Amino acid sequence: MNIFFLGVVVILGGGALSLCFCERNKASVVIIFTALGAGLTSFFSLNILATGIARELTVNFSAPIGTAVFRADALSAFFILIISVMGFLTTIYAKGYMSAYLGQGRAFGAHFLFLPILILSMMMVAVSSHVIVFLIMWEIMSLSSFFLMTFENEKKDVLEAGIYYITAMHICVALLVAGFSVLSLLSGSLDFASFKPALSAAKPLAAIAVFAALFIGFAIKAGLMPFHTWLPLAHPAAPSHVSAIMSGVMIKLGIYGILRLITFYTFIDSRVSFAVLAFGLITGLFGIYFAMAQRDIKRLLAYSSIENIGIMTTGIGLGLIGLSFGNNYMAYLGFAGAFLHLLNHSIFKELMFFGAGSVYLKTHTRDMEHLGGLAKQMPYTAAFFFVGSAAISALPPLNGFIGELVLYLAMFSGITLKFVPAVMSGVFSVAVLSFTGAMAVVVFTKMYSTVFSGTPRNNSITIKTGEYKFMTFAMAAAVLFCVVIGVLPQYFFRLASIPASLMMALSAAAVPDTSGVVNALQILSVLFISAVIAAAALYLVKKALLKDKTAKASTWGCGYQAPSSRIQYTSSSFAATFLKPIGPFMRLEEDTVNPEGLFPRRASYASKSRDLIAAFAIKPALRLIGFCMRAFSWIQNGNTQQYILYGLVFLIISIVWAMGAK
């Protein structure tokens, strides 16, 4: 554990030391120290994953914490590895992104202090096995991300999104406090290790109640529906590298919490297993549908994150159902698929937010209705974004395909169960995940084509030339990860299998033989590598044949004599056909101007969706809270004498209370 804590201290030291440097050099200091610290923590986590030996350190604090144990097992190590690598990649991108704000009178000190704090707090959450320490680190994670996302706090929408986010995070903490309080009362201890025997001896209803409270608390952080409403507001408001680390890494700590919660139980009730699976499937399906309806790039990516969190939760649900019904093969593949998809999503989602940030810096808009033709001005970003779009759509030979393939294998193995509800859950899961995957292809086809293909839809947008090299490097590194995992899936399946084996062992379930899966992945690896080599060879041949030659041709104008950008699909018109069937469920608002006459002068289509949960649950609750607050507004009226009277009355009540107690 000493290496781990040394890495954490180095990362924090980089943030603190950056305060002593000028605005231009702060990011460089953070990059150097984060590289060193992430190297140490990555080595620590890889050692645990390679040996299977957990590490722990006992520290004696003063009251109320007392003796706290920091424990790192395979589950912790897997998350630490992701946080280390992707956190470091975020700091590289941040240097390029924040350089666009130089000379605008902005101070970067707090921003480059809280970025390392966010990275180290996420790592500390993964190793904290004491309730109070865990909650403290959880709060530091939430507060540091709040300060990072509100960098442009002079904007009203950014400030509102920040307040919404921090409110949701405190509701999350309240549920965690409630659940952990009951666990501590049942076990008589604040250490996570004491919870398993306590829950084994507890009544089933109490065990389910604890699971529900903690699951919902962690689900809020993860963005599971219907607890997701903060996420589509937070990501568009935050700087793109902050959106990337929040979506690619931070929300995964909600998944970590759910997985850690499972380790507190010897056996999970089958009804709970089906409920977890249902949460995952519903979140995945509606997440991608809401993504389809968006025209803001980052808001679309936020809903896509919700969809992918649903896919991970689906894998966890499959694992739990497998354990409940003794199908160890299904359980193992479910957990392994969830871990593998978690790893993959952290990479391609950061890549996508990196690309969105590059687009925003060049065009100063996130509205896809106003974009188009950026591939010519931003060739590197366009190429990297294309790879990310293919990976997130689970297309081979990239990493997104592998995780979902393993989940499909888990679902098909569930069909062999003899319990009808379990069989139906496997069949239904295959259908929902297949449809979700198909919709993901449509969503990211829409996104890439409307942003990078065609011609600009708004000629008033001035595109700056050139691309920031640090941002380009970060995107290139993420693309490399996508390709390497995609063409060498067998090695990363084995990596994901290590924490999956831990989940099996904690329920005393045997790890099944998955050599058939590994062999199949090895065959796929050969095919994928061959395909990549063939594609590269064809590209080089094409470049050689067309050297010093320029192909010129006009785009087919569909019979129009004077083609313009208005004959292209917009983001809204592309998605309209797919959204029609569920328009009433999404409160889809359409604004259509139909062409009239033989030579129509005007025609347009635009759509806007409203989140049902936000519209019918969150906003009414906020209005009720606002009404209650206004009812007591007379208390704070600015009268100093009245405030003194409040203090005097409180003092008298306290004295009377104390005298009565005696």
N, C-alpha and C positions, 0 to 999 in steps of 0.2 A: 504493500500500500504506500510505501514511502515514495516510490517512483511516481505513482498517481498524484499524490498530494504535491510533490515537487512540480509536476506539470501544471497543476491547477494554480499554484503560487506564481509560476512563471507567466501564465496567461494573465492573471490579475496584475502582476507587476508591469506588464506591457501597457495595460490600460492606464495604470497610475502614472507611469513614466511619460506617456504621451502628453500628459498635461503640461510638461515642462518644455515641449517643443512647439514650434510655430504651426499654424493651421495646415500648411502644405505638407509637413513631415509627420504629422500625428499618425496618419494611416500606415506609413512605412514602419514606424515603431511597433504598432499593433501587429502588423503582418509578421515581423521578425520574431517577436516574443510568442505570438500565437503558433507560429511554425514550430518553435522549440518546445513549447508546452504541449501542443497537439502530438508532436513526435513522441514525447514521453508517455502521454496517456494512451496513444495508439499502441505503443510497444507493450504497455501494461495490459491492455485489453486483449491483444493478440496472444500474449503469454497465457492468459486464463483460458481463452478459446482453444489454444493448442494443447494445453495440459489437462484441462477440465478441473483444475484445482482452484477452489474459491479462495479469496484473500479477505482478511478482515483486520480491523484495527479498533481497539477499545480506547476511548478517551473519556476522562473524568472531568465533567463540567460542574459548575456550581448549580445550585437549585435555580429554577425548577427542572432543568434537564437531567442532571445527575450523570450516571454512566451511560454513554452512548456508544453504540457499535456501528462502525462503517464497514459494510460488507459488500464485496463485489463477487458475484457468481457469473455464470455464463450469460444470463439474461442481462445483467448490468453491463458486462463487457461488450456485448453486441451493440447496445445503445451508445456506450462511451466511444466505440470505434466510429460509429456514424456521426456523432456529435463532433468528434475531433476532426475528422477529415472534411466534412461539409462546413463546419465552423471556420476552419482555416480557409477554405475556398471562398467563403463569404467575405472574409476580411480582404482578400485580394480584389474581389469585385468592388468592394466598398471604396477602395482607393480611387478607382477609375470613376465610379458613380459620383462620389462626393467632390471630385475635382471640378465638376461642372458648377458647383456652388461657390468656388473660390472667387474672391473679389466682390462678393455680394453682401459683405458685412456680417456674415454668419459665423458664429463660434462653433467649432467642432469638438471642443473639449469634452463636454458631457456625452456626446454621441459616441466618441471613440473610447470613453471610459465604460459606458454601459454595454457596448457590444461584447467586450471580453467578459464582463460580469454575467451577461446572458449565457454565454458559452459555458463558463465554469459552473454557473448555478444549475444548468441542465445536467452536467456531469455529476454534481453533488446530489441531485435528486436521485440519480441512478444508483448511488452507493449508500444513501442514508437509510438506516434500518431502525431509527428511533423516531417516534411519531413527531415530537416537537421539532427535532432537527429537520426532518423531512418537510414539515409544513413551513418552516422558516425558509428553506431553500426553494420551496414551491412558490412562496410569496416573492422572494427575490427574483425568481424567473419571471413572474408576472409583472412586477414593477419595472424591472429593467427593460422588458419588451415594450411596456407602455411608454416609457420615456423615449425609446428608440423610434417607435411608430409615430409619435407626435413631434417629430423633428420640425415639420413645417406647421407649428402650432398657431401661426397667425391666420391660418385658413380655418374657417368655421367648420367645414365638413370634417377636417382632420381632427379638430378638437372634439367634436361630437362623437366621432368614431372611437376616439381614445377613451372618452368617458363611458361610452357603451361597453367597450372592451373591458375596462377595469372593473366595471360593475358586474359584468358576467363572471369575471375571474373571482370576485369576492363571493358571489353566490356559489361558485365552484368550491371555494375554500370552506364556506360554511357547511356544505354537505360533507366534505372530507373531515372536518372537525367533528361533526355529529357521528359519522361512521366510526372514526378512530376512537372517539370517546367511549362508545359502546364496547368496542373491542378491548380497550384498556380496562374497562370495568369487568368484562368477562374474564380477562386473563390476569388482571392484577399487575400488569406490566405495560411499559411503553415500547418495548422492543418487538419488532416484527416476528422474531422467532417464537414468541410466546403465543401468537395468535392461532396457530394451527391446532394445537391441542385444546385450546379454549373453545374454538368453533366446533371441534369434533364432539365436545361434551355439551354444547349448547343445544337448545331446542331448535328444530328445523325452521320454525317461523322467525325466530331471532336471527338465525344465520342468513336467511333470505333477506330480511330487512336490512341487515348490515351490508349485504352484497348490493342491494338496490341503491342504498344511499351513496356508497363509495363508487359504484358503477356510474351513476348519474353525474356525480362530481367529476370523475375522470372523463366522462363522455362530453361534458361541456368544454373541457380543455381540448379534446380531440376534434370536436366539431361534428359529432354524430347528430343526425336529425332525431328529434326536433330541437336539439340544444345547440344549433349551429349558427344562430342568427348574427352573432358577433363577427363571425369570420368573413362574410362578404363585405362588411363595412370596414374591417381593420386593414385588409390587404391593399385595397385601392388607396387608402390614406397613408400608408407607410412608404418610406423609400424602398426601392425595389430589392435591395440586398436584405433589408429587414423583412420584407414580405417573403423573400426566399428562405431565410433561416426560420422564420415563424412557421411557414407552411411545410417546408422540407424537413424540418427537424423538431421544432418546439411542440407542434401539435401531436407529434409522435409520443411525447411524454405522457399524453393522455392514454395512448395505447399501452405504454409501459405500465402505467398505473393499473389498467385493467388486467394485464398479464400478472403483475405482482399481486394483485388482489386474488387471482385464481390460485396462486401458490399458498394462500392462507387456508385453503380448503383441501380436505382429504378426498372429498367427493362433491361434485357439482350436481344438483338436482337437474333431471332431464328437462323440466319445464324452464329452468333458467337457461339451459343450453339452447333450447329452441328460441327463447326470447332474445338472446344475444345474436343468434343467426338472423332473426327477423329484423333487428336493429341494423345489422350490416347490409342486408339485401335492400331494405327500404331506403337507407341512406345512399347506397350506391346508385339505385335507380333514379331517385328524385334528384340526387346531386348532379348527375349528368344531364338530366332534362332541364334543370334550372341553368346549368352552364350553357346549354344550347340557346337559351333565350337572351343571353347577355350580349351587349354590344361594347361594354367596357372590357378591355383586355384583361386587366388584373382581377376584375370581378368574376369574369369567366374562369380564370385560373383558380380563384378561391373556391368556386362551386365544384371545380374539378378535384380540388383537394378533398372536399367533402365526399365526393364519389369514391375516391381512392381510400379514404379512411373507412368507408363502408366496405370496400373489398377486403381490407385487412381484418375488419371485425367479422366479416363473413368467414374468413379463414379460422379465426378464433372460435367462432360458433361451431364450425365443422369439427374442429379439434375437440371441443367440449362434448358434442353429440357422440363422437367416436368413443370418448372415454366413458360416457354415460351408458353406452350399449355394448361396451367391450370390443369395439372394432378399432384395434390399436393402429392398424394401417391407415384408416381414415383419420384418426386423431393425429397421428404423426405427420401425415402429409398436409393436413389442415394447418397445424401450427407452423410447419416448415414453409408452406406457401405464404402464410401471413408474414413471417419474418423476411422471406425473400422479397415479397412485394413491398414491405416496409423499407428495405434497403434500396430497392430500385426507385421507389417513389421519392425518397430523399434526394436522389441524384437528378432524375429527369424533371422533377418539379422545381428544384433550384435552377436548373438550366432554363426552364421556361420563364421563370420570373426574371432571370438575368436578361433573357432576350427581350421581355416586355419592358424592362428598364432601359435598355438600349434604344428601343423604339420611342419611348417617352422622351428621353433626353434629346433625341434628334427632331422630333415633331411637336413636342409639348402637348400632345393629346393622347388619350387612351381609348378614344371613341373609334371603333373600327369602321363606322360609317364614313369617316373622313379620311381614311387611310387607303393605301393601295400602291402597288408598284415600287415598294421599298427594296426589293431584291437588287435593283440596279444601284441604288445609293448605299446599301448596307449588305454587301455580298456575304461577308463572314457571318453576320448575325442571321441572315436569311438561311444560310446553310446549316448553322447550328440549330436554329429554331426548327428547321425541317426534320432534323434528326430527333430532336426532343419531341416533336409532334408525333413522329412514327413510334418512338419508344413509349410514350404515354398512351398511345392507341393500341399497345400490345402487339405490334407488328414485328415479325422476325426479320433480321437476326439480331434484334436489339433486346435490352434487358427486360423491358416490360412484358415481353412475350413469355419469358421463363417463369416468372412468379405466378401468372395466371394459369399457365399450363399445369403447374403443380397443384393449384387449387382445383382445377377441373378433374385431375386424377383423384383428389380427395372426394369430390362430389360423386364421381362414378363409383368409387368404392363404397360410398354410403348407400347406393341403390341396392347393394347386395344384402343389406340388413333385413331381418325378418319382421321388424316392427314397422307397421304400415306408415305411421307419421314420420318415422326416420327416413323411409324410402321416399315418401313424397317430398320431404325437405331436400333430399339429394336431387330429385328430378326438378323441383321448382328452382333450386339454386342454379342448376345448369342453365335453365331457361332464362332466369333473370340476369345472370352474369353474361351470358351470350348476347342478350339484347343490350345490356349496358355497354359491353365492348363494341358492339356495332354502332351504337350512338356516339361513343367516344371517337370513333373514326370520323363520323360525320361532323362532330363538333370541331375537331382539330383540322379537318379539311376546310371547313368554313373559316376558321381562325387564320390559318396560314394563307389561304387564297385571297381573303379580303385584305390582309395586311401587306403581304409581300408580292402578290401576283397582280396582273392587270396594270391599270394606270391610276394615278392619284385621283381620288374622288372629290378632293377639296383643294383647288389650286391656290387657295389663300395660305395654305400651310407651307412654310419655308423649311426645307430640310437642310440641316447643317451637314457639311461633308466630313468624311473621316469617321473612324471608330476608335474608341478609347482602348489602348493596348491591354491595360490590366483587366478590363471587362471582357475583352476578347479572349485573353488567356484563361480566365475563369470558366468561360463557356466552353472553350476547347478542352479543358481538363474534364469537365462534366461529360462532354461528348465521348471522350476517350473511355471513361468509366462505363457509359452506356454500351459501347461497342464491345469492350473487353468482357463484361459480364454476359452479354448476349452470345458471344462466340465461344466462351469457356464456361458454360452454365454448370457443368458438373462440379467444379471447384466451389462455386458460390452456393450451390445446393448443399454441399457438405458444410459450408460455413453456417448457413441458416439452420442446418440440422442440429448443430450443437446446442443452441438454446431450446430448440424443439425437443431434444432429448431430455433436457432439464424439466420441461413442462410435463413430459411423460413420467419421469422419475418421481416427481413430487406427488403424483397420484398413484404411485406404485404400479404403473403400467409398463409392460415390456416394450422395448424399442423393436419394431418389426424389421425384417430384412427388406431393404429398399435397393438392393443391388440392381434389380431390373430397371428402376427409375434412373439410377446413375448410368447404367449401360445405354439406355435410350438417350440420355442427355449427351453422352459421349458421341453417339452417332450423329445427333443433331449438331454437335460442335464441329465435327468434320464437314458436314454439309454446309454449315454457316460460314466456316472459314473458306471453303472452296468458293462459295457464292461471293464473299467479300473480295477474294483475290480476282475472280472473274470480272466482277464489276469494276475493280480498279484497273484491270488490264484493258477492258473495253474503253474506259474513260481516257486512258493514256493513248490508245490507238486513235480515238476520236480527236484528241488534241493534236496528235501528230499529223493526221490527215487534213485537219482544218487550220493548220498553222498558216498565219499570214493571210487567212481568208475570212471575209466577213459576209455572213448570210443576212440578206435584207428581205423582209416580206411584211406586208401589212396584215393585221389581225382581221379575220373574217368578221364582217360587220352585220351579219344576220340580214343582209339585203338592204341595210341603210346606206345611203350615199355619203353621209357625213357622220361617221361613228364618233361617239363621245364617251366619256367616262360614265355617263348616266345609263348606258345600256348594260353595264355590268351588274352582276348580282351584288347587293349590299349584304351586310351581316344579317339584317332582319329578313330580307326576302329569301336568302338562302335557307334560313331556319324555319320559315313560315309553314312549309308543307309538313314538317316533322312535329311542329308544335300544335297544329290545328286539333288533333285528337284529344289533347289534354289541356287545351286553352282554358276551359272553365275551371280546372283544378289549380291553375297557376295564376288566375286573374290576369290573363294576357290582354293587354290594351293595345288595339291596333289603330293606326292612323293611315288610311288609304285614300289616295286620290287617283281614280281610274282614268285612263286615257280616253279622250272623247274626240270624235270626228275622224276624218281621213288623215289629217296631219295634226295630231295632238301636240300641243305645246307643253303640257305639264302632266306628269304622272309620278307618283311616289308611293312608297310603302315603308312604314316604320312600325315597330312593335316594342312594347315595354312590359316586362313581367313584374309582378309583385310577389314577394315571398309570403305564402299563406300563413306560416307560423308567425312571422313578424307582424302581419296585418291583423290576424285574429286573436293572437295570444299576447305577444310582447307589447304592441302599441296600446291595447286597452289597459294592460297592467301599468304601463308607464303613465297613462292618463289618470288612472286611479291614484297612483302615488303622487302625481303632481297636484291633483285635487286635494288630497290629504295635507300635503305640504303647504299649499296656499291657505288652507283653513287655519293654520297656525302661524301665518306670516305676520300677524299683529305682534307676536312675541319679539320679533327683530325689527323694531321700528326706528332705530337710530337715536333713541332718547337715552342719553348717558345716565340720567338719574334713575330711569327705569331699570337699566342694567345693574346699577348699584343695589337697587331694591331686590332684584333677583338673588344677588349674592347674600344679602342680609337674610332674606327668607330662608335660603338654603342653609345658612349657618345656624339659624334658630332651630330648624327642623333637625339638623344633625345633633345639636346639643340635647334637644328633647329626646331624640332616639337613643343617644348614649346614656342619658339618665334613666330612661325606661329599661335599658338592657341591664343596668346595675340592679 
